[in-house]
């Protein structure tokens, strides 16, 4: 497994995981704090997204394209 991105919270990490899975890429969310080991929901806790090394490049491209859409929203 290869770390491809870090989300600022579990909600966004879950969203990214779902998008990757829609594209056929299996992923794993790893919370990066002690609260994860204690089964406590701490609020804004960074989460790492991991995928198979063979799918890492494609997964990064997918997540990068999300950032481009967010930075350039369509004007109505």
N, C-alpha and C positions, 0 to 999 in steps of 0.2 A: 504494500500500500504506500502511496505517495501523497504527501500533504500538498494540496493545490491552492488552498485559500483559507483565510480566517474571517469568519463573520463576527460582527460586534455583539451578536446575541443569538440565542437559540431559535428564535422565531425566524430570523433571516436565514440562518443555517438550514432550517427545515424547508424553507422556500427553495433555496438553492438545491438541496438534495432532491426535492420533487422535480425541479426542472431538469436536472441531470438524469434522473430516472426516466422521465418522459423521452429523453434522447437515447435511452438504452444504456446509460452508464450507471453502474451500481456504485454507491458511495457510502461513506461512514462518517458520522459526526462524532467528534471527540471534544468534550468540554475540557477546558484547560485550567480548571481550578480545583481547589480542595473540596468545595461544596459538592462537586460531582461525585466524589467518593463518599460523601456523607448523605447523599440523596436529598439534598436541599435545593430548592429553586432560588437562586440568589438574584434573579432579575437580569441585569445586563452582564452576562458572562460570555467572554469570547469562546467561540467554538471553531475547531479546525475541521475542514472538509478533506477527507482522504478518498482516493480512488486507486484502482489498479494502475501500476506504472504504465502499462500498455495503453491506457485510456487517458492518461494525465494531460497530454497536449490538447486533445480534443475537448476535455472538460474545461481546461483553462480558457480555451477559445470561446466556449459557450458562456462562461461566466463573464469574460471580458466583454462580450457583445451585450450583456445585460447592463453593464456600466455605461457603454456608449449610448444605449437607449435612454438611460436615466439622465445622462448629461445633455442630451439633445432631444428633449420631449417635442413631439409634434405640436405645432401651433394650430389652434382651431379657429 
